[in-house]
Structure formats: C-alpha cells, structure tokens
Amino acid sequence: MTDEAREPDGYAEKPGRKRPLDQDLIDAQALELRNKRYTTRQIAKIMGCAPSTAHDRVKRALKSVLVEATDTARQLERDRLDELWQRAEEIATREHYVTAHGKVVLDSEGNPVIDDGPVLAARREQRLLAESYRKLEGLDQPTKVEQNGTLEYKVSGFDPSNLV
C-alpha cells in the first residue's frame, strides 16, 4: 500500500479493520523468529500476542516475501528477454552477405549478394521473444471456444413403463 493511501493517524485502511503502518516490520520480526526455529507459541510469548496472531504475522510475512521473490524473478526474466531482443535487433539491422567456400559471393556486377536468412532468423527469434514476454506478463487472452447446435441424449435399455 502506498503512503498516499494511508491515513495520517498511522493506520492503513482495510475493509472492516485498521492495520498499523509498522505491521510489515512486526510481521518480518515474527518471520525472523520463525526462521530461527522458534515455535508459534514461543513467538507469541516473545512478541506478547496470542499464538494465532503470531501465526498470522508469520503467514503475512511469508506471503510478502513470496510476492517480492516473484517480482524479482519476473524482472530478471524481463531483463533477459530485453537483452535477447537487443541482440536479435543488432543481427536483423546488420547487412549479411552470402558466402560460399569462405568467400563472399558476388553478383554479375561485382557487388556482394545480400543474405536475408540471418535477418529472417533474427525476426523469427524476436517473434518468439515477444510471445515469451506476453506469457510472462499474462497478456495473452485465453482461447475462447464457441459451440453452436444442440446436444441430444439417448438412453437405451430403459423401459418407461417400469417407472411407478
């Protein structure tokens, strides 16, 4: 929650209850104790709260850590995809010449023959990178399947006269 969204009295607004701004620090302290192998009851005693509160504090802190770790991993993947995109762009914008037996092939006028293969390969790679980026960011819409028509069920081996 941003500082702008917090009330001036030091509480963050939550539906149905208020939470102190330093709650994240308190939760982190509970998690630190848990990481030192303290039980929930021991954490509660040290922090002066009920065991259920200590458990909730550890749980909130773990959730926060997981979100941060996921955000960090996602940013690392974005950076990697960006670097690969830049390398593919460098290849795509550079001139490439056809070679044969280690020598550049010349046309009938003595000019080097342009090789479009590396450019096409680089653009294909960029298309795949864009697909990976869309998946990473959740931008792809799920495939929608529509069905038109009717569905008919046929029951066999059943005699309606046996129903009473």
N, C-alpha and C positions, 0 to 999 in steps of 0.2 A: 504494500500500500504506500502511496507517495505521501510526502509531508503535507502537500496541499489538501489531501483528502482527510487529514487528521484534524480533530477538533483541538482548539487552543488549550483545553484543560489537560492535555496529555493522554487522551484516550482515543483509540481508533474506533470508528463506528462499525458495529457489526449488527446485523438484524437480530433484535431481541436481547443484545447484551453489549457491554463496552469492554474493550481489552486495553490494558496499559501499553504505552508505546515501548516500554522496555521488555515486553513479553518475549520478544525474539531472543534477547540476551538471557533471560531466565530459562527459556527453553534450551538454549545452547549449553547453559551450565548443567542442566539436567542430563543432556546427552553426553556431556563430558564425563559426568559421574558414571553414567551407564557404560561408557567406553572403558572406564577404569574397573569394570566388573562389579559395580555396586548393584544390589538388587533394588527393585522398585520401592520396597519398604524402607531400605536404607536411604535412598534418595529422598523419599518423603520426609524421613526424620531429619536429615541434614538440612533440607530446604524448608522445613516447618509447614508441610502441607499434607493433605490426605494422599494415600497411595494411588488412588485413581487420578488425582491431579498430577502427581509425579509421572504416572504412565502417559497421561495426555501430553505433558510437556515433552517427554522423550519422543512420542509419536509425531508431534508437530515439528520438532527439530529435525527428525529423520526425513519427513516429507520435504522440508525446506532444503535440506542437503541434496536430496534426490533431484529436486527441481533445478538447483544450481548446477549439479553434475550433468544433468541432461542438457541444460542450456549451454554449458561449456563444451560438451561433446558436439552439440549441433553447430556451434560456432566454429569449432575446429574443422568439421566436415565442410562447412560453407567456405572456409579459407582454402581448404584443399581443392574443392571444386573450382573456386575462383582462380587459383594458380594453374590448374589444368586448363581452364578456359583460356587464360592468357597465353599459355604455351601453344595451344591449338591455333589461336588467333595469329600468333607470330608465324607459324608454319603456313597458315592459309593466305597471309598477305605477302609472303615472300615469293619471288619467282623461282620456279623449278624447271630444270631442263631435262629432256630425255637423254639418257646415256646408254651407250652400248659398248661393251668391252672396255669400260673405264674411260671412255671419251664421250664428250658432248656431241650429240647428233645435230648436224646442220641441214637446213633445207636447201633447195636448189639455188637460193640467192646467197648462201653462206651464213645465214642467221641461225642462231640456236633454236631448236624446236622446243616449244613450251610444253611442259608435262603438267597436265591438270590433275593427275592422280593424287599427289600429296595434298592438294587443295581440297579435293573432294573428300579425302580421308579425314582431313582436319575438320571440315564442316560436319561430317558424319559424327565425329567424336564430340563436337560441340552440341549436336542434337541430343546425343546420349547424356551428356553432362547436364543439359537443360532438363531432361527427363528426371535425372537423379535429383536435381535441385527442387523440382516440383514435388517429388515424392517426399523429400526431406522437409519441405515447408508445408506439406499437406494441401497443395494447390490443385491437385487432380480431383475432378469430380468423380464420384463412384458411377460405374456404368449402370444405366437405367434400362431395365428390360420391361417391355410392354407386351401384353398378350391380348389379342382380340379374339372373340369367339366364345364358344360355350364349352362346358365340361359336362359330360354325361356319365353317370354311374350305372352299371348294370349288375344286378345281384342275381346270381344263379344258385340253384339248389335250395330254393326257398319257396314254400307254398303258403300264400297269404291266408288260405282257409284254415291253417293250423293255428292262427292267432286267435285267441279267445280272451 
